[in-house]
Amino acid sequence: MYQALYRKWRPKTFDEVVGQKHITETLKNQISTGRTSHAYLFIGTRGTGKTTCAKILAKALNCEHPVDGNPCGKCPACLGIEDGSIMDVVEIDAASNNGVDNVRQLREEAVFSPVSVKKRVYIIDEVHMLSTAAFNALLKILEEPPEHLVFILATTELNKVPATILSRCQRHSFKRLDAQLIADHLEHVAQCENLRLERSAAELIAGLAEGGMRDALSLLDQCSGESDIDTDAVYSAMGLTGTAQLLDYAVKKNTDEALKLFDSLWRDGKDPATLLYELNTLLRDCLMLAVAPKAGADLISGRFSRDILGVFCKKLTKAELINRINIVSDSLLKIRDSKSAKLTAELCIISLCEPRLTEGVDELRARI
């Protein structure tokens, strides 16, 4: 049975984790020296390796023959944790088990010694979703945990985790991965999977992933139906075709053609909010390139080629770019509460084609 790339290429050891060496080296050293904590908190955006590292850590803590802090992947403990047959390592989704009763049940089970491994490990994903009462119930066992117990908490929203929980955990912050690092890994995966992936397409996918390796592998999987994966194939698979053309019509003040193109994209199933988000990304990248031409390459999202960005930078002043970003941003806010997302997007496109209709005092001064 076919397995999705992000699952097939999920790291099995700390050494296989891409771009988080500051965390993996620390965890490896702790395993090697035996100086592990009873509670860890992994923080970071989606797809950066939090749950993956939590599973690797659970294996390393229980591995019978660890290799330089990495789990061996061959002993009964490693194999059992990997296939989910060992019940002493429990993964909990706090989004669907966020009540105080769920945590109380966990607390009652946690006091018992593990049956088949050295440590009983609880991996609580999206821990910020727990209720206040559930956090209070969890706090007690974090204060005085049994010797055999380890908690690994993961969250994308640190600000929602109470300070009382934070103070009892060893924190590790997962950073967004560099686009070039993601592109290099995608090329390696493509080669192993016999996919013909162009470097420019790998860089485009890396930009679209916004620092998450899981998203990048999912996007590559989505494009894998093409015999040759180039930038056009990625644009087509992601539904990004038409965004630059739409802005081009807006710059030329060709309202008629811009609305026709939008209607065509809408009939093809394009979500109006997604289209406006892509427009804003394109405008934002143009602005970054305009205000910081030397550092611009590192600041742009990677969704659009520098050739496309360069064309718009020549056609629009910085003030005009900021004005259009404000127009699209306002429309994105309105589209959430709008009964007709299509109408809101159409009004936005008209305003982009004829910005003087919404021009404020600051824009007038800039134009003068």
Sequence and secondary structure as in RCSB ss.txt:
>XXXX:A:sequence
MYQALYRKWRPKTFDEVVGQKHITETLKNQISTGRTSHAYLFIGTRGTGKTTCAKILAKALNCEHPVDGNPCGKC
PACLGIEDGSIMDVVEIDAASNNGVDNVRQLREEAVFSPVSVKKRVYIIDEVHMLSTAAFNALLKILEEPPEHLV
FILATTELNKVPATILSRCQRHSFKRLDAQLIADHLEHVAQCENLRLERSAAELIAGLAEGGMRDALSLLDQCSG
ESDIDTDAVYSAMGLTGTAQLLDYAVKKNTDEALKLFDSLWRDGKDPATLLYELNTLLRDCLMLAVAPKAGADLI
SGRFSRDILGVFCKKLTKAELINRINIVSDSLLKIRDSKSAKLTAELCIISLCEPRLTEGVDELRARI
>XXXX:A:secstr
    HHHHT  SSGGG  S HHHHHHHHHHHHHT   SEEEEE STTSSHHHHHHHHHHHHH SS BTTB  S S
HHHHHHHHT  TTEEEEETTTS SHHHHHHHHHHHTS  SSSS EEEEEETGGGS HHHHHHHHHHHHS  TTEE
EEEEES GGGS HHHHTTSEEEE     HHHHHHHHHHHHHHTT EE HHHHHHHHHHHTT HHHHHHHHHHHTT
SSEE HHHHHHHHT TTHHHHHHHHHTT HHHHHHHHHHHHHTT  HHHHHHHHHHHHHHHHHHHH TTTHHHHS
 SSS HHHHHHHHHHS HHHHHHHHHHHHHHHHHHHH S HHHHHHHHHHHHHSGGGS  HHHHHHH 
